[in-house]
Amino acid sequence: MVLLSPDAVQSMWVRRETAYALSGPRYENKIAPLQYRDCDLGRLAWLKLYRMTDFRGDFGVAMRELSRVWGLGLRC
């Protein structure tokens, strides 16, 4: 999961860790960007290629969406 906030998108460490996760097959198709606060993705704009889960509103709705992204049958 990549928790997205204004601080996260500016963080060198977040950029490095996401680049590392994408560099090998172990994490292929397992990146889950979570929109926690409004922010401009800037250098992390490539995350738009993944199914974004919006946690800025209703938590239950967001959890159901995340469970669909992961292929789980979560009921909240």
N, C-alpha and C positions, 0 to 999 in steps of 0.2 A: 504494500500500500504506500502511496505517496500522499501525505496529508498536505493539501495546498492552502497556503495563507500568504499574505504579503511577505512575511519574513522567510517562509520556506522558499519562495521563488527567487529570492535574492541570495539564498544561502549557497556558498560554494560546496559545502558538504552534501546538500541535497542533490545538486547537479552531479557531483562525483558518484554518489551512491546509486543514483538512477542510471548513470552511464555504465557503472559496473554491472548492475542487474541486467542491463540489455546486452552486455558484451558476451554472455554465454547462454547456452541453450537451457540451462537449469531454470531460468526465470521466464523463458519464452511463453507468451500468452498468459502471464501471471501478474502483470502490472495492473494495479487498480488505483487510479487517481481519485482521491476524495476531495471534493471542494468543501473546505471548512469555512473559509471566509472569502469575500470578494477579493480578487487579485488579478493582475495582468500576468499571464503565464510567461511572457518575455522569453528568456533563454530556455524555458521548459515547454515552449509551444508545441513541440513534438508529442507531448502528452495528449494533445487533442486527437491523436490517432487512436487512442484507447477509449473505452467506454467510461465516461466520467460519472461518478456518483455524487449527487449534490446533497451535502449534509448541512446546508445553510437553513433549511426549513424543518419540516417534520422528520424527526428521528426514525420513527417507525417506517415511514415511506422509504427513507434512505436505506434502512437496513434491508427491507424487502428487495429494493433495487440491487443492492450489493450482493445479496444472496443469489439473485438471478445472474449477475455477472459471473459469479463463482460456480453456478450450476447447482446450488443448494436449494432445499425446500424449506427455508426459514419462514416461520409465521410469527409476526409481531403484532 
